[in-house]
Amino acid sequence: MNLQTVRRARARALVVPAAWSLTGWVVVAETVLAVHGWPVVAGCVFLAVLVCTAPGERCVGRVLLRGRAPRLHQRHTLAPVAQVLMCHSVAVDGLLLLVGPGHGAVVTAVGERTVVVTRGLVEAVRSGQWGPVTAAAVIAHELGGVRAGLTRRAWAWTVFLLPWSVLVWFLTVLWGVVTTFVPARVMVACMVLSAAVGLWLGATEHPVHLGSTLVMGVAAWTWWSASVWQRARVQVGDEYLVRVGLAHAFAQHLSATSGGDEARDRVVRLQHPQPRHAGRSGTGEGAWGTAGLEATRLG
């Protein structure tokens, strides 16, 4: 997938969250300025700028993700994984590897130079559940986004989008409570019906009724754009694995841990990569390839 296409997908996914968060920060700033003055606002701006720097990335990894330098036994366990990464030329200049809490095997990139793996991943390698090549493939998948520049300033956006995150958390809790009593499909059908009624009333009665349709449309577009961005982000990592020769190991891991149709499609593309036709990009048949993926800060 062309990197410009991925960045456009990310920009679309940020439109509504950024607009909502900007409004929220304006309200917060007005309230804070009326009570505490500039120091609090300046502190928030300073934090957003700090997380874009190398020290800020390390602070995020250590404070928010609770990452710590690997202990002796963890370094011993991860040594074969590091050897596989080196053999496949998967490296980033000045990369800092931290180990954080968590039973699941998760890899999280922070900015351009910091990667946090969970204790669950280390334990999976130590117990033999994962081989070094599998663990290296999972880490390399995340590093594919790092080398493509997709994680740069990601945590600054996380700070900025806090108002949106609060809204999403509230709506998720509300949706969970409602769907406890009403099936999710019925709720979706009611939302579509409400949008249709608003459209009809707006055309026959008063344009103000179009508000409900507009809200539903914005919500649907936001969900769609976020889904497209996530798929594009995943495909960047998959293409990077093809480039460095770890696609087969990751495909086996994906086949063993995921059973959905989308996961099976990814397995096929990883095991049988096809060159992309000139002038085309996407995830469809014949669209898989590695050309156009720019690598930044090569190790």
Secondary structure in CASP SS format (residue, H / E / C, confidence):
PFRMAT SS
TARGET T0000
AUTHOR 0000-0000-0000
METHOD secondary structure of the structure
MODEL  1
M C 1.00
N C 1.00
L H 1.00
Q H 1.00
T H 1.00
V H 1.00
R H 1.00
R H 1.00
A H 1.00
R H 1.00
A H 1.00
R H 1.00
A H 1.00
L H 1.00
V H 1.00
V H 1.00
P H 1.00
A H 1.00
A H 1.00
W H 1.00
S H 1.00
L H 1.00
T H 1.00
G H 1.00
W H 1.00
V H 1.00
V H 1.00
V H 1.00
A H 1.00
E H 1.00
T H 1.00
V H 1.00
L H 1.00
A H 1.00
V H 1.00
H C 1.00
G C 1.00
W H 1.00
P H 1.00
V H 1.00
V H 1.00
A H 1.00
G H 1.00
C H 1.00
V H 1.00
F H 1.00
L H 1.00
A H 1.00
V H 1.00
L H 1.00
V C 1.00
C C 1.00
T C 1.00
A H 1.00
P H 1.00
G H 1.00
E H 1.00
R H 1.00
C H 1.00
V H 1.00
G H 1.00
R H 1.00
V H 1.00
L C 1.00
L C 1.00
R C 1.00
G C 1.00
R E 1.00
A C 1.00
P C 1.00
R C 1.00
L H 1.00
H H 1.00
Q H 1.00
R H 1.00
H H 1.00
T H 1.00
L H 1.00
A H 1.00
P H 1.00
V H 1.00
A H 1.00
Q H 1.00
V H 1.00
L H 1.00
M H 1.00
C H 1.00
H C 1.00
S C 1.00
V C 1.00
A C 1.00
V E 1.00
D C 1.00
G C 1.00
L C 1.00
L E 1.00
L E 1.00
L E 1.00
V E 1.00
G E 1.00
P C 1.00
G C 1.00
H C 1.00
G C 1.00
A C 1.00
V C 1.00
V E 1.00
T E 1.00
A E 1.00
V E 1.00
G C 1.00
E C 1.00
R C 1.00
T E 1.00
V E 1.00
V E 1.00
V E 1.00
T E 1.00
R H 1.00
G H 1.00
L H 1.00
V H 1.00
E H 1.00
A H 1.00
V H 1.00
R H 1.00
S C 1.00
G C 1.00
Q C 1.00
W C 1.00
G C 1.00
P H 1.00
V H 1.00
T H 1.00
A H 1.00
A H 1.00
A H 1.00
V H 1.00
I H 1.00
A H 1.00
H H 1.00
E H 1.00
L H 1.00
G H 1.00
G H 1.00
V H 1.00
R H 1.00
A C 1.00
G C 1.00
L C 1.00
T C 1.00
R C 1.00
R C 1.00
A H 1.00
W H 1.00
A H 1.00
W H 1.00
T H 1.00
V H 1.00
F H 1.00
L C 1.00
L H 1.00
P H 1.00
W H 1.00
S H 1.00
V H 1.00
L H 1.00
V H 1.00
W H 1.00
F H 1.00
L H 1.00
T H 1.00
V H 1.00
L H 1.00
W H 1.00
G H 1.00
V H 1.00
V H 1.00
T H 1.00
T H 1.00
F H 1.00
V C 1.00
P C 1.00
A H 1.00
R H 1.00
V H 1.00
M H 1.00
V H 1.00
A H 1.00
C H 1.00
M H 1.00
V H 1.00
L H 1.00
S H 1.00
A H 1.00
A H 1.00
V H 1.00
G H 1.00
L H 1.00
W H 1.00
L H 1.00
G H 1.00
A H 1.00
T H 1.00
E C 1.00
H C 1.00
P H 1.00
V H 1.00
H H 1.00
L H 1.00
G H 1.00
S H 1.00
T H 1.00
L H 1.00
V H 1.00
M H 1.00
G H 1.00
V H 1.00
A H 1.00
A H 1.00
W H 1.00
T H 1.00
W H 1.00
W H 1.00
S H 1.00
A H 1.00
S H 1.00
V H 1.00
W H 1.00
Q H 1.00
R H 1.00
A H 1.00
R H 1.00
V H 1.00
Q H 1.00
V H 1.00
G H 1.00
D H 1.00
E H 1.00
Y H 1.00
L H 1.00
V H 1.00
R H 1.00
V H 1.00
G C 1.00
L C 1.00
A H 1.00
H H 1.00
A H 1.00
F H 1.00
A H 1.00
Q H 1.00
H H 1.00
L H 1.00
S H 1.00
A H 1.00
T H 1.00
S C 1.00
G C 1.00
G C 1.00
D H 1.00
E H 1.00
A H 1.00
R H 1.00
D H 1.00
R H 1.00
V H 1.00
V H 1.00
R H 1.00
L H 1.00
Q H 1.00
H C 1.00
P C 1.00
Q C 1.00
P C 1.00
R C 1.00
H C 1.00
A C 1.00
G C 1.00
R C 1.00
S C 1.00
G C 1.00
T C 1.00
G C 1.00
E C 1.00
G C 1.00
A C 1.00
W C 1.00
G C 1.00
T C 1.00
A C 1.00
G C 1.00
L C 1.00
E C 1.00
A C 1.00
T C 1.00
R C 1.00
L E 1.00
G C 1.00
END
